[in-house]
Structure formats: C-alpha cells, structure tokens
Amino acid sequence: MPAIPALRRTLAVLAVLPLLALAACGYGSQAVENTEHAIPGAAKVDGLDSVRIGYFGNLTHATALVGRHEGIFQKELGGTTAKYAAFNAGPSEIEALNSGSIDIGWIGPSPAINGYVKAGGKNLRIISGSASGGVKLVVNPERIRSVQDVEGKRIATPQLGNTQDVAFLNWAAEQGWKVDAESGEGDVSVVRSDNKVTPDLYRSGSVDGAWVPEPTASKLVAEGGKVLLDEADLWPDKKFVITNVIVSQSFLEEHPKAVEAVLRGSVKANKWINSHPDKAKAAANAQLAADTGKALPAEVVDRAWPSIRFTDDPLAATLDAQARHAVEAGLLERPDLSGIYDLTPLNRVLGAEGAPEADDAGLGVK
C-alpha cells in the first residue's frame, strides 16, 4: 500500500492549537472529567476497572449526553466504571485518545480523518455512527437576504479545518467564490471562532453569519438570525455524518468486550432518543448543565432538535466525500482512509438487536 501523503501545514497548525485543560489528563481548563459508579456486585467487563469516554458539549453528541445521563453506558459496563471527559475541540480529543487519556470518544468526521492520517492510520478506528445533520448557515437578515448576498460578507466557522469549516469552504467554492483556506480571505471572509464566542460576535456585528452545529445555530436564531441554509439539503437523502464513535486501536484489540458494551449502550441510547424525543431533549440538556453549570434555554433546544438525526449508521460514504472536500479546499493532501472503519463490533450488536448491518463504504479493516 502506498505511503499516506503528509498533511499540509494547515493540519500542523491544528495539531498545536491550545488543548483543553482536563485536570486529570492535562487537557485544558474547560474540559470536564467525571466518574459514574460501577454497579455493585456486577462483573467487570474484560476485567477492566474503568472505561474512559470522551464527547463534546454539543447537541449533535446527544447520544453520549443521554447515554451518560440515563446511566445506559454504566448499565452495559456493569462492574467496570464509566469515566467521562467533555471536550470543546476535536484536536484535543484526538490528543487525549493518542495519549491514552480516553479510550473511546464521540467526535466529528474531520478530526477523525485528520487524526487518522497524521498517525499513519495507526491510532484510531471509527466503530459506529451517532448522528447526522444539525448544521446550518445562519445569517443576519438585514445584511444577507439570499445566497448571492453572502459574497463579500464575514462568515464564522468553528475552527480552521474542522468539519463545518470544510463544509463552508466547499459550498463557497461551489458558488464560484475564491477563498484562501488557510487565511480565510477572499470573496467571502471566513472567521474562525469558538462556538461559545460566535453568538457574541454575531451580536456585536463582527460577523454577518455563521456555518455552525447545534445548539450554536439556534442560539444565533435566538439573537435574530435567520437560517439561510440547512446543510442536510446539500446531501443525498439529507443525510451526512456529523458525529462518529472512535476508539483507540490498542483498546479495541485488547478489550473487545468493553468496546461492544459501550456500543450496546450507544445503540440503546439512540433507540431511546428516537422513541422518547421530549425526555431525550431534557436528559441531554440536563447533562450539558451538569458539565457546564448552565442549561440551554428550552426554545434553543426545541428549535435545534428536529434537525438532528440520531443513527448508528456511520454514513461512511459521506465521510469519504468530506475528506474529498478537504482535499479540494487545499487543507489536506489526498488521504488513504483504508482501514479507518472497523464495524465488526457494531454489526454484532446490531445483529443481536435484529437490525441490519452498517456499511463501511469499502474503507473498513481488511
């Protein structure tokens, strides 16, 4: 197999972005680590004392939020304790996985791709899908009334090279606009801004809109913004991966039963979310409040929730397309994604549930 091409210096920049402080792991002041309590008298899975699980404080990570809040993962892990770490950015979660500070994580497609390629395909596997959709272009209706009006404006994305940044750059190119991917300068100005800061930038008039995930998109609508575009409308069947589940390759090899236990929890959490949307919204928001000290306003959650689809399908073909978009934007050399997926444990779980197998689009472990 040919050597995997090196990433451009853009991705080197991503690798050195400030990491979140995670007191127990050394990853940034805004990350949170907490521990559940193992079920008394229950057997440990694979003999493990604990499994360390990472996720973001986004509604697009509601599978993890709900699975944690409702004790679904802990129930599947039995006598093995579920430990959790909440992150704000993909590069820091990948670093935590690489260092062994977490074992399994919920993460967006671009960080998974970047992390896999940078490590020469030796650090992670995508083992399940989690969510689709939940990304919108929200604009100031006084400045932008149509797609054509976006030209010449300032549009925020969460981070250089992140999933939404790549999506916006690809969409802008399809409109015929030229943008330098690294600087963000061009026919449209791309402003890289943390999702927590973007509503303030919008309120102050520093940006004219933002291509962002939920709940940030709905926060902007609450500030008077208008949804100009739902990214789902750009994809076949309105489906595209926004959140995957990844695992350390070494953890997958050494503790397959623990991986299956977490995946059973993920599948059950998604089933519960889809069957009990109101209770699921409340559970996700309650976990966000526990992690951050502040719940989202009910109107933000209610507005955001319908645009997110919770699915175990990793929608692998759309991840491949997202990688191609990053290449076309100049953020990534053509990557070799062979082996990025190992859906064997997920398909065992789905088979036990009587559900159809998930497909890896030819990118699975051989």
C-alpha positions as a Markdown table, in Angstrom:
| # | Residue | x | y | z |
|---|---|---|---|---|
| 1 | Met | 0.0 | 0.0 | 0.0 |
| 2 | Pro | 1.5 | 3.4 | -0.9 |
| 3 | Ala | 2.6 | 5.7 | 1.9 |
| 4 | Ile | 0.0 | 8.1 | 3.3 |
| 5 | Pro | 0.7 | 11.6 | 2.0 |
| 6 | Ala | 1.7 | 14.2 | 4.6 |
| 7 | Leu | -0.8 | 16.7 | 5.7 |
| 8 | Arg | -0.3 | 20.3 | 4.7 |
| 9 | Arg | 1.0 | 22.8 | 7.3 |
| 10 | Thr | -2.7 | 23.7 | 7.9 |
| 11 | Leu | -3.1 | 20.5 | 9.8 |
| 12 | Ala | 0.1 | 21.0 | 11.6 |
| 13 | Val | -1.5 | 24.2 | 12.9 |
| 14 | Leu | -4.5 | 22.2 | 14.1 |
| 15 | Ala | -2.2 | 19.9 | 16.0 |
| 16 | Val | -0.7 | 22.7 | 18.1 |
| 17 | Leu | -3.9 | 24.6 | 18.8 |
| 18 | Pro | -4.3 | 25.1 | 22.6 |
| 19 | Leu | -5.5 | 22.0 | 24.3 |
| 20 | Leu | -8.4 | 22.0 | 26.8 |
| 21 | Ala | -7.4 | 21.7 | 30.4 |
| 22 | Leu | -8.5 | 18.4 | 31.8 |
| 23 | Ala | -7.2 | 18.3 | 35.3 |
| 24 | Ala | -6.9 | 14.6 | 35.5 |
| 25 | Cys | -5.4 | 14.3 | 32.0 |
| 26 | Gly | -3.8 | 17.7 | 31.5 |
| 27 | Tyr | -6.1 | 18.9 | 28.7 |
| 28 | Gly | -7.4 | 22.4 | 29.2 |
| 29 | Ser | -9.5 | 24.3 | 31.8 |
| 30 | Gln | -12.8 | 23.8 | 30.1 |
| 31 | Ala | -12.8 | 20.1 | 29.8 |
| 32 | Val | -14.7 | 18.1 | 32.5 |
| 33 | Glu | -13.9 | 14.7 | 33.8 |
| 34 | Asn | -16.4 | 12.8 | 36.0 |
| 35 | Thr | -17.0 | 9.2 | 37.0 |
| 36 | Glu | -20.1 | 7.1 | 37.3 |
| 37 | His | -20.3 | 4.4 | 39.9 |
| 38 | Ala | -19.9 | 0.7 | 38.9 |
| 39 | Ile | -22.9 | -1.5 | 39.6 |
| 40 | Pro | -22.2 | -3.2 | 43.0 |
| 41 | Gly | -21.7 | -7.0 | 42.6 |
| 42 | Ala | -21.6 | -6.9 | 38.8 |
| 43 | Ala | -18.7 | -8.4 | 36.9 |
| 44 | Lys | -16.1 | -6.2 | 35.3 |
| 45 | Val | -16.1 | -6.2 | 31.5 |
| 46 | Asp | -12.8 | -7.6 | 30.2 |
| 47 | Gly | -11.5 | -7.3 | 33.8 |
| 48 | Leu | -11.3 | -3.5 | 33.5 |
| 49 | Asp | -11.7 | -1.2 | 36.4 |
| 50 | Ser | -12.8 | 1.6 | 34.1 |
| 51 | Val | -13.5 | 2.8 | 30.5 |
| 52 | Arg | -12.8 | 6.4 | 29.7 |
| 53 | Ile | -15.3 | 8.0 | 27.3 |
| 54 | Gly | -15.0 | 11.4 | 25.6 |
| 55 | Tyr | -17.6 | 13.7 | 23.9 |
| 56 | Phe | -18.4 | 17.3 | 23.1 |
| 57 | Gly | -21.0 | 19.6 | 24.8 |
| 58 | Asn | -23.0 | 19.8 | 21.5 |
| 59 | Leu | -26.5 | 18.5 | 20.9 |
| 60 | Thr | -25.0 | 16.6 | 17.9 |
| 61 | His | -23.3 | 14.5 | 20.6 |
| 62 | Ala | -26.6 | 13.8 | 22.4 |
| 63 | Thr | -26.1 | 10.0 | 22.1 |
| 64 | Ala | -23.2 | 10.4 | 24.6 |
| 65 | Leu | -25.0 | 13.0 | 26.7 |
| 66 | Val | -28.2 | 10.9 | 27.0 |
| 67 | Gly | -26.3 | 7.6 | 27.4 |
| 68 | Arg | -24.4 | 9.1 | 30.3 |
| 69 | His | -27.2 | 11.0 | 32.0 |
| 70 | Glu | -29.6 | 8.0 | 31.8 |
| 71 | Gly | -26.9 | 5.5 | 33.1 |
| 72 | Ile | -27.2 | 3.5 | 29.9 |
| 73 | Phe | -23.4 | 3.1 | 29.4 |
| 74 | Gln | -22.8 | 2.3 | 33.0 |
| 75 | Lys | -25.5 | -0.4 | 32.9 |
| 76 | Glu | -23.8 | -2.1 | 30.0 |
| 77 | Leu | -20.4 | -1.9 | 31.6 |
| 78 | Gly | -21.7 | -3.4 | 34.9 |
| 79 | Gly | -18.8 | -3.6 | 37.4 |
| 80 | Thr | -16.5 | -1.6 | 35.1 |
| 81 | Thr | -16.7 | 2.1 | 35.9 |
| 82 | Ala | -17.6 | 4.6 | 33.2 |
| 83 | Lys | -15.4 | 7.7 | 33.3 |
| 84 | Tyr | -16.2 | 10.7 | 31.2 |
| 85 | Ala | -14.3 | 13.7 | 29.7 |
| 86 | Ala | -16.1 | 16.6 | 27.9 |
| 87 | Phe | -14.1 | 18.4 | 25.2 |
| 88 | Asn | -14.6 | 21.6 | 23.2 |
| 89 | Ala | -12.5 | 20.8 | 20.2 |
| 90 | Gly | -11.6 | 17.8 | 18.1 |
| 91 | Pro | -7.8 | 18.1 | 18.1 |
| 92 | Ser | -7.7 | 17.9 | 21.9 |
| 93 | Glu | -9.9 | 14.8 | 22.0 |
| 94 | Ile | -7.7 | 13.1 | 19.4 |
| 95 | Glu | -4.7 | 14.0 | 21.5 |
| 96 | Ala | -6.4 | 12.6 | 24.5 |
| 97 | Leu | -7.1 | 9.3 | 22.6 |
| 98 | Asn | -3.5 | 9.2 | 21.3 |
| 99 | Ser | -2.1 | 9.7 | 24.8 |
| 100 | Gly | -4.3 | 7.0 | 26.4 |
| 101 | Ser | -6.3 | 9.6 | 28.5 |
| 102 | Ile | -9.5 | 8.3 | 26.9 |
| 103 | Asp | -10.4 | 5.0 | 25.3 |
| 104 | Ile | -13.5 | 5.8 | 23.2 |
| 105 | Gly | -14.9 | 9.1 | 22.0 |
| 106 | Trp | -17.7 | 10.8 | 20.2 |
| 107 | Ile | -16.2 | 13.1 | 17.5 |
| 108 | Gly | -16.8 | 14.8 | 14.2 |
| 109 | Pro | -15.6 | 13.4 | 10.9 |
| 110 | Ser | -12.9 | 16.0 | 10.1 |
| 111 | Pro | -10.9 | 15.5 | 13.4 |
| 112 | Ala | -11.3 | 11.7 | 12.9 |
| 113 | Ile | -9.9 | 11.9 | 9.4 |
| 114 | Asn | -7.1 | 14.3 | 10.4 |
| 115 | Gly | -6.1 | 12.3 | 13.4 |
| 116 | Tyr | -6.1 | 9.0 | 11.5 |
| 117 | Val | -4.0 | 10.4 | 8.6 |
| 118 | Lys | -1.5 | 12.2 | 10.9 |
| 119 | Ala | -0.9 | 8.9 | 12.8 |
| 120 | Gly | -0.3 | 7.0 | 9.6 |
| 121 | Gly | -3.5 | 5.0 | 10.2 |
| 122 | Lys | -2.2 | 3.5 | 13.4 |
| 123 | Asn | -4.1 | 5.3 | 16.2 |
| 124 | Leu | -7.9 | 5.0 | 15.9 |
| 125 | Arg | -10.8 | 3.3 | 14.2 |
| 126 | Ile | -14.3 | 4.6 | 13.6 |
| 127 | Ile | -16.6 | 2.0 | 15.1 |
| 128 | Ser | -20.1 | 3.5 | 14.8 |
| 129 | Gly | -22.2 | 6.4 | 13.7 |
| 130 | Ser | -24.1 | 8.5 | 16.1 |
| 131 | Ala | -25.7 | 11.5 | 14.5 |
| 132 | Ser | -26.5 | 13.1 | 11.1 |
| 133 | Gly | -27.3 | 16.7 | 10.3 |
| 134 | Gly | -27.7 | 19.6 | 12.8 |
| 135 | Val | -25.6 | 22.1 | 10.9 |
| 136 | Lys | -26.9 | 25.4 | 9.5 |
| 137 | Leu | -25.8 | 28.6 | 7.8 |
| 138 | Val | -27.4 | 31.3 | 10.0 |
| 139 | Val | -27.2 | 34.9 | 8.8 |
| 140 | Asn | -28.1 | 38.5 | 9.7 |
| 141 | Pro | -31.3 | 39.0 | 7.7 |
| 142 | Glu | -30.6 | 42.7 | 7.4 |
| 143 | Arg | -27.3 | 42.1 | 5.7 |
| 144 | Ile | -27.9 | 38.8 | 3.9 |
| 145 | Arg | -31.2 | 38.1 | 2.2 |
| 146 | Ser | -30.1 | 35.5 | -0.4 |
| 147 | Val | -27.2 | 33.2 | -1.2 |
| 148 | Gln | -25.8 | 35.8 | -3.5 |
| 149 | Asp | -25.6 | 38.3 | -0.6 |
| 150 | Val | -23.1 | 36.0 | 1.2 |
| 151 | Glu | -20.4 | 37.2 | -1.2 |
| 152 | Gly | -18.2 | 39.9 | 0.4 |
| 153 | Lys | -19.5 | 39.1 | 3.9 |
| 154 | Arg | -17.8 | 37.7 | 7.1 |
| 155 | Ile | -18.9 | 34.2 | 8.0 |
| 156 | Ala | -17.8 | 32.4 | 11.1 |
| 157 | Thr | -16.9 | 28.7 | 11.3 |
| 158 | Pro | -15.8 | 26.9 | 14.5 |
| 159 | Gln | -12.2 | 26.2 | 13.7 |
| 160 | Leu | -9.7 | 26.1 | 10.8 |
| 161 | Gly | -10.1 | 22.7 | 9.1 |
| 162 | Asn | -12.9 | 21.5 | 11.3 |
| 163 | Thr | -16.0 | 19.7 | 9.8 |
| 164 | Gln | -18.1 | 22.9 | 9.4 |
| 165 | Asp | -15.1 | 24.9 | 8.1 |
| 166 | Val | -14.5 | 22.3 | 5.4 |
| 167 | Ala | -18.2 | 22.2 | 4.5 |
| 168 | Phe | -18.5 | 26.0 | 4.2 |
| 169 | Leu | -15.3 | 26.3 | 2.1 |
| 170 | Asn | -16.6 | 23.6 | -0.2 |
| 171 | Trp | -20.0 | 25.3 | -0.5 |
| 172 | Ala | -18.4 | 28.7 | -1.2 |
| 173 | Ala | -16.3 | 27.1 | -4.0 |
| 174 | Glu | -19.5 | 25.7 | -5.5 |
| 175 | Gln | -20.8 | 29.2 | -5.7 |
| 176 | Gly | -17.8 | 30.2 | -7.7 |
| 177 | Trp | -16.2 | 32.2 | -4.9 |
| 178 | Lys | -12.4 | 32.0 | -4.2 |
| 179 | Val | -11.2 | 31.8 | -0.6 |
| 180 | Asp | -7.7 | 31.1 | 0.7 |
| 181 | Ala | -8.4 | 28.2 | 3.0 |
| 182 | Glu | -5.6 | 29.0 | 5.5 |
| 183 | Ser | -6.1 | 32.7 | 5.9 |
| 184 | Gly | -9.9 | 32.7 | 5.3 |
| 185 | Glu | -9.5 | 35.7 | 3.0 |
| 186 | Gly | -11.2 | 36.0 | -0.4 |
| 187 | Asp | -14.6 | 36.6 | -2.0 |
| 188 | Val | -16.0 | 35.7 | 1.4 |
| 189 | Ser | -14.1 | 36.2 | 4.7 |
| 190 | Val | -14.1 | 33.1 | 6.9 |
| 191 | Val | -13.7 | 34.0 | 10.6 |
| 192 | Arg | -12.6 | 31.0 | 12.7 |
| 193 | Ser | -14.4 | 31.4 | 16.1 |
| 194 | Asp | -15.1 | 29.1 | 19.0 |
| 195 | Asn | -18.8 | 28.2 | 19.1 |
| 196 | Lys | -19.1 | 29.7 | 22.5 |
| 197 | Val | -17.9 | 33.1 | 21.2 |
| 198 | Thr | -19.7 | 33.2 | 17.9 |
| 199 | Pro | -23.1 | 34.4 | 19.3 |
| 200 | Asp | -21.2 | 37.4 | 20.8 |
| 201 | Leu | -19.5 | 38.1 | 17.5 |
| 202 | Tyr | -22.9 | 38.0 | 15.8 |
| 203 | Arg | -24.5 | 40.2 | 18.4 |
| 204 | Ser | -21.7 | 42.8 | 18.0 |
| 205 | Gly | -21.9 | 42.8 | 14.2 |
| 206 | Ser | -18.4 | 41.4 | 13.9 |
| 207 | Val | -19.7 | 38.6 | 11.7 |
| 208 | Asp | -22.6 | 38.6 | 9.3 |
| 209 | Gly | -23.4 | 34.9 | 9.8 |
| 210 | Ala | -22.0 | 31.5 | 10.7 |
| 211 | Trp | -21.9 | 27.9 | 9.5 |
| 212 | Val | -22.2 | 26.1 | 12.8 |
| 213 | Pro | -23.6 | 23.0 | 14.5 |
| 214 | Glu | -26.4 | 22.9 | 17.0 |
| 215 | Pro | -27.0 | 24.3 | 19.5 |
| 216 | Thr | -25.0 | 27.3 | 18.3 |
| 217 | Ala | -27.1 | 27.7 | 15.2 |
| 218 | Ser | -30.3 | 28.0 | 17.3 |
| 219 | Lys | -28.6 | 30.4 | 19.7 |
| 220 | Leu | -27.9 | 32.7 | 16.7 |
| 221 | Val | -31.6 | 32.4 | 15.6 |
| 222 | Ala | -32.5 | 33.5 | 19.2 |
| 223 | Glu | -30.3 | 36.5 | 18.6 |
| 224 | Gly | -32.4 | 37.4 | 15.5 |
| 225 | Gly | -30.5 | 35.4 | 12.9 |
| 226 | Lys | -32.2 | 33.6 | 10.0 |
| 227 | Val | -31.4 | 30.1 | 8.7 |
| 228 | Leu | -30.4 | 30.6 | 5.1 |
| 229 | Leu | -29.3 | 27.0 | 4.6 |
| 230 | Asp | -29.6 | 23.7 | 6.3 |
| 231 | Glu | -26.5 | 21.6 | 5.3 |
| 232 | Ala | -28.7 | 18.5 | 5.1 |
| 233 | Asp | -30.3 | 19.9 | 2.0 |
| 234 | Leu | -26.9 | 19.6 | 0.2 |
| 235 | Trp | -26.6 | 15.8 | 0.8 |
| 236 | Pro | -28.4 | 12.8 | -0.8 |
| 237 | Asp | -31.4 | 11.8 | 1.3 |
| 238 | Lys | -30.5 | 14.7 | 3.5 |
| 239 | Lys | -28.0 | 12.5 | 5.4 |
| 240 | Phe | -24.4 | 13.2 | 6.3 |
| 241 | Val | -22.3 | 12.2 | 9.2 |
| 242 | Ile | -21.8 | 14.8 | 11.9 |
| 243 | Thr | -20.8 | 12.6 | 14.8 |
| 244 | Asn | -18.9 | 9.3 | 14.9 |
| 245 | Val | -17.7 | 7.0 | 17.6 |
| 246 | Ile | -14.0 | 6.3 | 17.6 |
| 247 | Val | -11.8 | 4.0 | 19.7 |
| 248 | Ser | -8.1 | 3.6 | 20.2 |
| 249 | Gln | -6.8 | 0.7 | 18.1 |
| 250 | Ser | -4.9 | -0.8 | 21.0 |
| 251 | Phe | -8.0 | -0.6 | 23.3 |
| 252 | Leu | -10.1 | -2.3 | 20.6 |
| 253 | Glu | -7.6 | -5.1 | 20.2 |
| 254 | Glu | -7.1 | -5.6 | 23.9 |
| 255 | His | -10.7 | -5.1 | 25.2 |
| 256 | Pro | -13.2 | -6.0 | 22.5 |
| 257 | Lys | -15.9 | -6.9 | 25.1 |
| 258 | Ala | -15.7 | -3.5 | 26.7 |
| 259 | Val | -16.0 | -1.8 | 23.2 |
| 260 | Glu | -19.1 | -3.9 | 22.5 |
| 261 | Ala | -20.5 | -2.9 | 25.8 |
| 262 | Val | -20.2 | 0.8 | 25.0 |
| 263 | Leu | -21.6 | 0.2 | 21.6 |
| 264 | Arg | -24.6 | -1.6 | 23.0 |
| 265 | Gly | -25.1 | 1.5 | 25.2 |
| 266 | Ser | -24.8 | 3.7 | 22.1 |
| 267 | Val | -27.3 | 1.7 | 20.1 |
| 268 | Lys | -29.7 | 1.6 | 23.1 |
| 269 | Ala | -29.3 | 5.3 | 23.7 |
| 270 | Asn | -30.1 | 6.2 | 20.1 |
| 271 | Lys | -33.2 | 3.9 | 20.2 |
| 272 | Trp | -34.4 | 5.6 | 23.4 |
| 273 | Ile | -33.7 | 9.1 | 22.0 |
| 274 | Asn | -35.8 | 8.3 | 18.9 |
| 275 | Ser | -38.6 | 6.8 | 20.9 |
| 276 | His | -38.7 | 9.5 | 23.6 |
| 277 | Pro | -37.7 | 12.8 | 22.0 |
| 278 | Asp | -39.0 | 15.0 | 24.7 |
| 279 | Lys | -37.4 | 13.1 | 27.5 |
| 280 | Ala | -34.2 | 12.8 | 25.5 |
| 281 | Lys | -34.1 | 16.6 | 25.0 |
| 282 | Ala | -34.4 | 17.1 | 28.7 |
| 283 | Ala | -31.8 | 14.5 | 29.5 |
| 284 | Ala | -29.3 | 15.9 | 27.0 |
| 285 | Asn | -29.8 | 19.4 | 28.4 |
| 286 | Ala | -29.5 | 18.2 | 32.0 |
| 287 | Gln | -26.2 | 16.6 | 31.2 |
| 288 | Leu | -25.0 | 19.8 | 29.5 |
| 289 | Ala | -26.0 | 21.7 | 32.6 |
| 290 | Ala | -24.0 | 19.3 | 34.8 |
| 291 | Asp | -21.0 | 19.6 | 32.6 |
| 292 | Thr | -21.0 | 23.4 | 32.1 |
| 293 | Gly | -23.1 | 24.7 | 35.0 |
| 294 | Lys | -25.8 | 26.1 | 32.7 |
| 295 | Ala | -28.6 | 24.5 | 30.8 |
| 296 | Leu | -29.6 | 25.7 | 27.3 |
| 297 | Pro | -32.8 | 27.7 | 27.0 |
| 298 | Ala | -35.7 | 25.5 | 26.2 |
| 299 | Glu | -36.5 | 27.4 | 23.0 |
| 300 | Val | -32.9 | 26.8 | 21.7 |
| 301 | Val | -33.2 | 23.0 | 22.4 |
| 302 | Asp | -36.6 | 22.8 | 20.8 |
| 303 | Arg | -35.5 | 24.6 | 17.7 |
| 304 | Ala | -32.3 | 22.6 | 17.3 |
| 305 | Trp | -33.5 | 19.1 | 18.0 |
| 306 | Pro | -35.6 | 18.4 | 14.8 |
| 307 | Ser | -32.7 | 18.9 | 12.5 |
| 308 | Ile | -30.5 | 16.2 | 14.1 |
| 309 | Arg | -31.0 | 12.5 | 13.2 |
| 310 | Phe | -29.6 | 10.0 | 15.7 |
| 311 | Thr | -28.4 | 6.9 | 13.8 |
| 312 | Asp | -26.0 | 4.0 | 14.4 |
| 313 | Asp | -25.1 | 4.1 | 10.7 |
| 314 | Pro | -21.7 | 5.8 | 10.2 |
| 315 | Leu | -22.8 | 7.1 | 6.8 |
| 316 | Ala | -19.3 | 6.2 | 5.6 |
| 317 | Ala | -19.7 | 7.3 | 2.0 |
| 318 | Thr | -20.4 | 10.9 | 3.3 |
| 319 | Leu | -17.2 | 10.8 | 5.4 |
| 320 | Asp | -15.3 | 9.9 | 2.2 |
| 321 | Ala | -16.9 | 12.9 | 0.5 |
| 322 | Gln | -16.0 | 15.2 | 3.3 |
| 323 | Ala | -12.4 | 14.1 | 3.0 |
| 324 | Arg | -12.5 | 14.9 | -0.7 |
| 325 | His | -13.9 | 18.3 | 0.1 |
| 326 | Ala | -10.9 | 19.0 | 2.5 |
| 327 | Val | -8.5 | 18.0 | -0.3 |
| 328 | Glu | -10.3 | 20.3 | -2.8 |
| 329 | Ala | -10.1 | 23.1 | -0.3 |
| 330 | Gly | -6.4 | 22.7 | 0.0 |
| 331 | Leu | -6.5 | 21.7 | 3.6 |
| 332 | Leu | -5.5 | 18.1 | 3.1 |
| 333 | Glu | -3.4 | 16.0 | 0.7 |
| 334 | Arg | -5.3 | 13.1 | -0.7 |
| 335 | Pro | -5.6 | 10.7 | 2.3 |
| 336 | Asp | -5.5 | 7.0 | 2.3 |
| 337 | Leu | -8.5 | 6.2 | 4.5 |
| 338 | Ser | -8.3 | 2.4 | 4.1 |
| 339 | Gly | -9.0 | 0.7 | 7.4 |
| 340 | Ile | -10.4 | 3.8 | 9.2 |
| 341 | Tyr | -13.5 | 1.8 | 10.0 |
| 342 | Asp | -14.0 | -1.4 | 11.9 |
| 343 | Leu | -17.7 | -2.0 | 12.1 |
| 344 | Thr | -17.4 | -5.6 | 13.2 |
| 345 | Pro | -18.3 | -5.0 | 16.9 |
| 346 | Leu | -21.2 | -2.7 | 15.9 |
| 347 | Asn | -22.6 | -5.2 | 13.5 |
| 348 | Arg | -22.5 | -7.8 | 16.2 |
| 349 | Val | -24.5 | -5.5 | 18.4 |
| 350 | Leu | -26.9 | -4.6 | 15.6 |
| 351 | Gly | -27.4 | -8.3 | 14.7 |
| 352 | Ala | -28.3 | -9.1 | 18.3 |
| 353 | Glu | -30.9 | -6.3 | 18.1 |
| 354 | Gly | -32.3 | -7.7 | 14.8 |
| 355 | Ala | -31.1 | -4.6 | 12.9 |
| 356 | Pro | -29.4 | -4.5 | 9.5 |
| 357 | Glu | -25.6 | -4.3 | 9.3 |
| 358 | Ala | -23.9 | -1.0 | 8.8 |
| 359 | Asp | -21.7 | -0.4 | 5.7 |
| 360 | Asp | -18.1 | 0.9 | 5.7 |
| 361 | Ala | -18.1 | 2.1 | 2.0 |
| 362 | Gly | -15.1 | 0.0 | 1.3 |
| 363 | Leu | -13.0 | 1.8 | 4.0 |
| 364 | Gly | -13.0 | -1.0 | 6.6 |
| 365 | Val | -10.2 | -3.1 | 8.0 |
| 366 | Lys | -9.3 | -5.9 | 5.6 |
